[in-house]
Amino acid sequence: MGNADRPRRVVIVGSGLAGTATAVRLLRFAREPVQVVLLERRAEYRHAGVAYHRAGNPWHHVFNIQAGRMSMCREDVDDFMLWANDEADRTDWPPEWRDVMFTESGPAPRCVYPDYLAARLAQAAHDAAPGVELIEADGDAIDIHAHSHHVRVVVESLCLPSGAPALDRAVLDADHVVLATGLETRSPGFAAEVLDHPAFVRHPYSQPGLRRLQGARTDATVVVIGSLLSAYDVAGLLLRRGHTGTIHLVSRSGLALRPYPPDHQHRVLSLPPPDLGADTDAGADDLLRRLRQAWDAACRRVAAEFPDVAPAVVSERVAKAWEPYLPAILERIPSAELRALLDRYGSLIATLRIGAMAHITDPVHAAMGEGGRIVRSVGRSSRRVSSTPSGRGDWTTSALRCNQRNSGSTPPSYPSAEFRPYCSGTFGVSVSCHF
Ligand SMILES: Cc1cc2nc3c(=O)[nH]c(=O)nc-3n(C[C@H](O)[C@H](O)[C@H](O)COP(=O)(O)OP(=O)(O)OC[C@H]3O[C@@H](n4cnc5c(N)ncnc54)[C@H](O)[C@@H]3O)c2cc1C
């Protein structure tokens, strides 16, 4: 389409992995003039997002999954490893990573990922066809208006690479807009009173958050709200710096991470779709029951027919084999019920579908086994977290109901009889507030 004054323009809002990968694709495959504007509101998140940005990820934060699965291109699954092993400039890497040869099944640090994405983006821009142009702009898209032949993106604090002064507010006309804005961080209502308290860490993947964690007393009792990947990152960080105080991982599900086997490789099995019956009006409970039966049967089938699949990975193989059938399954669930089901089972689905690298889980599970240095509890903050008047930065999670304590490394089944009226700590970290 384009416009008399300019070539066709695509504005991509958000320059995390999804936005950057989309820009790379457009630059590589466009055969006619197009301007690709990659807009990012937080300079430190460019080519990174919250998951990989350097300031929020120390070197021991590794990818949740294997280095061999971090390629940004489906058609070239070794691309990240190729970059990391052969192209990355390791001059500033710390000694523990500088000479590592990355392997398909092994770990890799998250904070190198922005360099990988930036390298691939720069290469794609360089190799692009004549008239295909990349513009990386800073700015916050605050509104979008769709017109019959174009879209107007309203941007605050727009700063273009041309060096022109930043504009408080500007309008970008586009032919297409790609929203790659990622996850929004939910404000934790239960912690509204302590968000600014020095003993409460709201954003563990930020420089101030990391500083606070690294500055915590090593004998402090720490309460981490959440028990999965981010909670493990926090616990791992504390343990690495010699933490001796008890670390409580508190979550509604009480689930724990399962480590991948050391030689784990990506593989998608071919399995038939789940048999959910023909009655599409039977309701969510009936659907869940059937799904559960089909799931158990599929897991048994994988265990029997694919003896090389490690028990810890059976559920991952089933979840991935079923992915093509998901749209048809989801169509049978009204959106309001779907939201409620996801709220209830989201963590379970995540842990069934993905494991974590032993690099992340080993130190945490070892501490769980060592006489309760890490305690996993099932509970939820039903009332507000508040600070105590002691002036020492103590805070108490009033009415954080924990109906089970579990210090083992296997996921617990709930509920159990034990009841703890509240959980208190000298330091709190909220990690489970992404949706
Ligand atoms: C802590 C953490 C660790 C993770 N680790 C892994 C891992 O090891 N492996 C893995 O595969 N996945 C991991 N994930 C999942 C991860 O979210 C995805 O892999 C991926 O990074 C998501 O990319 P995205 O581009 O969709 O979103 P994001 O990375 O969140 O990027 C969205 C970007 O859009 C920008 N933005 C938002 N709104 C606007 C606006 N209005 N205007 C301009 N810009 C805007 C944001 O600032 C942000 O930079 C992790 C997630 C988290 C939170």
The ligand as an SDF file (V2000), in Angstrom:
LIG
                    3D

 53 58  0  0  0  0  0  0  0  0999 V2000
   12.1320  -13.8460   33.9360 C   0  0  0  0  0  0  0  0  0  0  0  0
   11.7670  -14.6010   32.6950 C   0  0  0  0  0  0  0  0  0  0  0  0
   12.6580  -15.5590   32.1970 C   0  0  0  0  0  0  0  0  0  0  0  0
   12.3440  -16.2490   31.0400 C   0  0  0  0  0  0  0  0  0  0  0  0
   13.2360  -17.1620   30.5580 N   0  0  0  0  0  0  0  0  0  0  0  0
   12.9740  -17.8090   29.4160 C   0  0  0  0  0  0  0  0  0  0  0  0
   13.9130  -18.7450   28.8600 C   0  0  0  0  0  0  0  0  0  0  0  0
   14.9680  -18.9810   29.4490 O   0  0  0  0  0  0  0  0  0  0  0  0
   13.6190  -19.3400   27.6890 N   0  0  0  0  0  0  0  0  0  0  0  0
   12.4350  -19.0920   27.0430 C   0  0  0  0  0  0  0  0  0  0  0  0
   12.2060  -19.6540   25.9610 O   0  0  0  0  0  0  0  0  0  0  0  0
   11.5210  -18.2310   27.5500 N   0  0  0  0  0  0  0  0  0  0  0  0
   11.7640  -17.5950   28.7010 C   0  0  0  0  0  0  0  0  0  0  0  0
   10.8510  -16.7080   29.2190 N   0  0  0  0  0  0  0  0  0  0  0  0
    9.6110  -16.4690   28.4760 C   0  0  0  0  0  0  0  0  0  0  0  0
    9.7930  -15.1360   27.7100 C   0  0  0  0  0  0  0  0  0  0  0  0
    8.7940  -14.2760   28.1730 O   0  0  0  0  0  0  0  0  0  0  0  0
    9.7460  -15.3420   26.2330 C   0  0  0  0  0  0  0  0  0  0  0  0
   10.7660  -16.2460   25.8570 O   0  0  0  0  0  0  0  0  0  0  0  0
   10.0060  -14.0770   25.4100 C   0  0  0  0  0  0  0  0  0  0  0  0
   11.1200  -13.3930   25.8850 O   0  0  0  0  0  0  0  0  0  0  0  0
    8.8050  -13.1820   25.3480 C   0  0  0  0  0  0  0  0  0  0  0  0
    9.1180  -12.2120   24.3770 O   0  0  0  0  0  0  0  0  0  0  0  0
    8.1030  -11.1000   23.9300 P   0  0  0  0  0  0  0  0  0  0  0  0
    8.7800  -10.3110   22.8540 O   0  0  0  0  0  0  0  0  0  0  0  0
    6.7890  -11.6920   23.6250 O   0  0  0  0  0  0  0  0  0  0  0  0
    7.8570  -10.2080   25.2220 O   0  0  0  0  0  0  0  0  0  0  0  0
    8.8680   -9.2780   26.0370 P   0  0  0  0  0  0  0  0  0  0  0  0
   10.2150   -9.8610   26.0790 O   0  0  0  0  0  0  0  0  0  0  0  0
    8.1840   -8.9650   27.3040 O   0  0  0  0  0  0  0  0  0  0  0  0
    8.9640   -7.9570   25.1430 O   0  0  0  0  0  0  0  0  0  0  0  0
    7.9110   -7.0340   25.0420 C   0  0  0  0  0  0  0  0  0  0  0  0
    8.5420   -5.6690   24.8640 C   0  0  0  0  0  0  0  0  0  0  0  0
    7.5250   -4.7440   24.5000 O   0  0  0  0  0  0  0  0  0  0  0  0
    7.8050   -3.5100   25.1320 C   0  0  0  0  0  0  0  0  0  0  0  0
    6.5460   -2.7650   25.2050 N   0  0  0  0  0  0  0  0  0  0  0  0
    5.4390   -3.1340   25.8690 C   0  0  0  0  0  0  0  0  0  0  0  0
    4.4610   -2.2220   25.6850 N   0  0  0  0  0  0  0  0  0  0  0  0
    4.9730   -1.2490   24.8980 C   0  0  0  0  0  0  0  0  0  0  0  0
    4.4520   -0.0360   24.3700 C   0  0  0  0  0  0  0  0  0  0  0  0
    3.2050    0.3580   24.6290 N   0  0  0  0  0  0  0  0  0  0  0  0
    5.2570    0.7270   23.5910 N   0  0  0  0  0  0  0  0  0  0  0  0
    6.5360    0.3340   23.3130 C   0  0  0  0  0  0  0  0  0  0  0  0
    7.0660   -0.8020   23.7990 N   0  0  0  0  0  0  0  0  0  0  0  0
    6.3120   -1.5920   24.5800 C   0  0  0  0  0  0  0  0  0  0  0  0
    8.3420   -3.9220   26.5030 C   0  0  0  0  0  0  0  0  0  0  0  0
    9.1000   -2.8720   27.1010 O   0  0  0  0  0  0  0  0  0  0  0  0
    9.1760   -5.1420   26.1390 C   0  0  0  0  0  0  0  0  0  0  0  0
   10.5250   -4.8240   25.8870 O   0  0  0  0  0  0  0  0  0  0  0  0
   11.1210  -16.0160   30.3830 C   0  0  0  0  0  0  0  0  0  0  0  0
   10.2330  -15.0510   30.9050 C   0  0  0  0  0  0  0  0  0  0  0  0
   10.5550  -14.3590   32.0420 C   0  0  0  0  0  0  0  0  0  0  0  0
    9.5760  -13.3300   32.5720 C   0  0  0  0  0  0  0  0  0  0  0  0
  1  2  1  0
  2  3  1  0
  2 52  2  0
  3  4  2  0
  4  5  1  0
  4 50  1  0
  5  6  2  0
  6  7  1  0
  6 13  1  0
  7  8  2  0
  7  9  1  0
  9 10  1  0
 10 11  2  0
 10 12  1  0
 12 13  2  0
 13 14  1  0
 14 15  1  0
 14 50  1  0
 15 16  1  0
 16 17  1  0
 16 18  1  0
 18 19  1  0
 18 20  1  0
 20 21  1  0
 20 22  1  0
 22 23  1  0
 23 24  1  0
 24 25  2  0
 24 26  1  0
 24 27  1  0
 27 28  1  0
 28 29  2  0
 28 30  1  0
 28 31  1  0
 31 32  1  0
 32 33  1  0
 33 34  1  0
 33 48  1  0
 34 35  1  0
 35 36  1  0
 35 46  1  0
 36 37  1  0
 36 45  1  0
 37 38  2  0
 38 39  1  0
 39 40  1  0
 39 45  2  0
 40 41  1  0
 40 42  2  0
 42 43  1  0
 43 44  2  0
 44 45  1  0
 46 47  1  0
 46 48  1  0
 48 49  1  0
 50 51  2  0
 51 52  1  0
 52 53  1  0
M  END
$$$$
